[in-house]
């Protein structure tokens, strides 16, 4: 009886070992399958075929492709600000000195008003005008004293008194009864944005280009910077 049990035990052990060996061999046979592609790259059990084409760089309306960027340039009038140099204040279209200057009194040799008749023609047909001048420290005048319809028929040369004149210095200007120096107004141009170019502001706006594909089915790959289209086929088993 004991001998029979041992025989059964051995048979069971043999059968168990035999069965296990058959299962492992089957699994090993499945994992050893190898695949390959005649075209494309192997990805598991499929072949990926990647077609590429150059991307097309495009910009929005009003933007221009410049050095790989989409650029839009616009211009607008710069802001004009009128200024004066130190010591002067803007008054109308002039810069007026903050300081006033005293008037000066001078004596001038002037033609008597009654002889201030402008240009005339003498009896010889020559054009002439009455005038005043200083000679030997005295004021003299030469004037036509007999004229009619612009023609002088006789005149005189005589002395007259100097005229006392109170006025602003020659390098000043009388404004409101006072004497001021004046200077040119300076105009400064500024831009709230952009770059100043003369009297204009040039404003530049830039942004990234948009990459598109010209052929349907292609998509842009930012990493490769190309347009790609992927098709798959079943891999072949070795």
C-alpha positions in Angstrom: 0.0 0.0 0.0 2.8 2.4 0.9 4.5 1.6 -2.4 1.3 2.5 -4.3 1.0 5.9 -2.6 4.6 6.8 -3.5 4.0 5.8 -7.1 0.9 8.1 -7.2 2.8 11.0 -5.6 5.6 10.7 -8.2 3.1 10.6 -11.0 1.4 13.8 -9.7 4.7 15.5 -9.4 5.7 14.6 -12.9 2.4 15.7 -14.3 2.7 19.0 -12.4 6.2 19.8 -13.6 5.3 18.7 -17.1 2.2 21.1 -17.1 4.2 24.1 -15.8 6.9 23.6 -18.4 4.3 23.7 -21.2 2.7 27.0 -19.9 6.1 28.8 -19.5 7.2 27.7 -23.0 4.0 29.1 -24.4 4.4 32.5 -22.7 8.1 32.7 -23.8 7.0 32.0 -27.4 4.5 34.9 -27.3 7.0 37.5 -25.9 9.6 36.6 -28.5 7.5 38.0 -31.4 9.4 40.7 -33.2 8.1 43.3 -35.7 9.6 45.6 -38.3 8.7 48.3 -40.7 9.5 48.5 -44.4 8.8 52.2 -44.1 8.5 54.6 -41.2 9.2 54.1 -37.5 8.1 51.2 -35.4 5.7 52.0 -32.6 4.6 48.9 -30.9 2.9 46.8 -33.6 2.3 49.7 -36.1 4.6 51.7 -38.4 4.3 55.5 -38.2 5.2 57.3 -41.5 5.8 61.0 -41.0 5.5 63.3 -44.1 6.9 66.9 -43.6 6.6 70.2 -45.4 7.8 73.7 -44.7 5.5 75.8 -42.5 4.1 79.1 -43.9 4.7 82.2 -41.7 1.7 84.5 -41.8 0.7 87.8 -40.1 -2.6 89.5 -39.2 -3.9 92.3 -41.4 -1.8 95.5 -41.3 1.2 93.6 -39.9 4.3 92.9 -42.0 6.6 90.0 -41.7 10.0 91.5 -40.6 12.9 89.4 -39.4 10.7 86.6 -38.2 8.3 88.9 -36.4 4.9 90.4 -37.3 5.4 94.2 -37.2 2.9 97.0 -37.6 4.1 100.6 -37.8 1.8 103.6 -37.3 2.5 107.4 -37.0 0.7 110.2 -35.2 1.4 113.8 -34.6 3.8 114.5 -31.7 2.6 116.7 -28.8 3.9 120.3 -29.3 4.9 122.3 -26.2 6.0 125.9 -26.5 8.7 126.9 -24.1 10.9 129.9 -23.3 14.5 130.1 -22.0 15.1 131.0 -18.4 14.1 134.5 -17.4 11.4 134.7 -20.1 7.7 134.0 -20.0 5.5 133.0 -22.9 3.1 135.8 -23.9 1.1 135.1 -27.1 3.6 134.2 -29.8 6.6 135.7 -28.0 8.8 135.0 -25.1 8.9 138.2 -23.0 11.6 138.9 -20.4 10.5 138.8 -16.8 12.6 142.0 -16.2 11.5 145.4 -17.5 13.9 148.0 -18.9 13.9 151.8 -18.5 13.0 154.0 -21.5 15.8 156.2 -22.8 15.6 159.8 -24.1 17.4 160.7 -27.3 17.4 163.6 -29.7 16.7 162.8 -33.3 17.0 164.9 -36.5 13.6 164.6 -38.1 11.9 166.0 -41.1 9.2 168.5 -40.1 5.8 166.7 -40.5 4.5 169.2 -43.0 7.2 168.1 -45.5 6.8 164.4 -45.0 5.1 163.9 -48.4 6.9 160.8 -49.6 8.4 160.4 -53.1 7.9 163.1 -55.8 9.3 164.0 -59.2 11.4 167.1 -59.7 11.0 169.3 -62.8 13.9 167.4 -64.5 12.0 164.1 -64.1 14.1 162.7 -61.3 12.6 160.8 -58.4 13.4 162.2 -55.0 12.1 162.5 -51.4 12.4 165.0 -48.6 15.0 164.2 -46.0 16.6 165.4 -42.7 20.3 165.0 -41.8 22.9 166.2 -39.2 25.5 168.6 -40.3 28.1 170.3 -38.1 26.1 169.2 -35.0 22.9 170.8 -36.3 19.7 169.3 -37.8 19.1 170.2 -41.4 16.4 169.3 -43.9 16.1 169.3 -47.6 12.4 169.5 -48.8 10.2 170.3 -51.7 8.1 173.2 -50.5 6.1 173.8 -53.8 4.6 170.7 -55.3 1.4 169.8 -57.2 0.2 166.3 -58.2 3.5 164.7 -57.2 5.7 167.2 -59.1 8.0 169.4 -57.2 8.5 173.0 -58.6 10.7 174.4 -55.8 12.2 173.6 -52.4 14.5 174.7 -49.7 17.3 173.6 -47.5 17.0 174.8 -43.9 17.8 174.1 -40.3 15.3 172.7 -37.8 15.3 171.8 -34.1 16.2 168.3 -32.9 13.2 166.3 -31.7 13.4 164.9 -28.2 12.2 161.2 -28.3 11.6 158.9 -25.3 11.5 155.3 -26.3 12.5 151.8 -25.4 16.1 150.7 -25.9 16.8 149.3 -29.4 17.1 145.8 -28.2 13.8 145.9 -26.4 10.1 146.1 -27.4 7.4 148.3 -25.8 4.5 146.3 -24.5 1.8 147.9 -22.5 3.9 151.0 -22.1 6.8 149.1 -20.6 10.1 147.9 -22.2 10.8 144.2 -22.4 13.3 142.0 -24.2 11.9 139.3 -26.4 13.2 136.0 -27.7 12.0 133.3 -30.0 9.6 130.7 -28.7 11.0 127.2 -28.6 8.8 124.3 -29.6 9.5 120.9 -28.1 7.9 117.8 -29.4 7.2 114.7 -27.3 5.6 111.3 -27.7 3.4 109.6 -25.1 4.4 106.3 -26.8 6.6 105.4 -29.7 9.7 107.1 -31.0 10.0 110.7 -31.9 10.8 111.4 -35.6 10.8 115.1 -36.3 7.2 116.2 -35.5 5.8 112.7 -35.7 5.6 109.7 -33.3 6.4 106.4 -34.9 4.7 103.5 -33.0 5.9 100.0 -33.6 3.9 96.9 -32.4 5.3 93.4 -32.9 4.0 89.9 -32.2 4.8 86.4 -33.0 4.1 85.0 -36.5 1.4 82.4 -37.0 2.7 79.2 -38.6 0.2 77.5 -40.9 0.3 74.5 -43.2 -0.6 74.8 -46.9 -1.7 71.2 -47.3 -4.8 69.7 -45.7 -4.1 67.1 -43.1 -0.8 68.6 -42.0 -0.4 70.1 -38.6 2.3 72.4 -37.3 4.9 70.9 -34.9 6.4 73.7 -32.8 9.3 71.5 -31.7 10.4 70.6 -35.2 9.1 73.8 -36.7 7.7 71.9 -39.6 4.3 70.8 -40.8 3.8 67.1 -40.3 1.3 64.4 -41.3 1.4 61.0 -39.6 0.0 57.9 -41.3 0.1 54.4 -39.7 0.3 50.8 -41.1 0.4 47.5 -39.5 4.0 46.4 -38.6 5.3 43.2 -40.2 6.1 40.2 -38.0 9.5 38.8 -38.4 
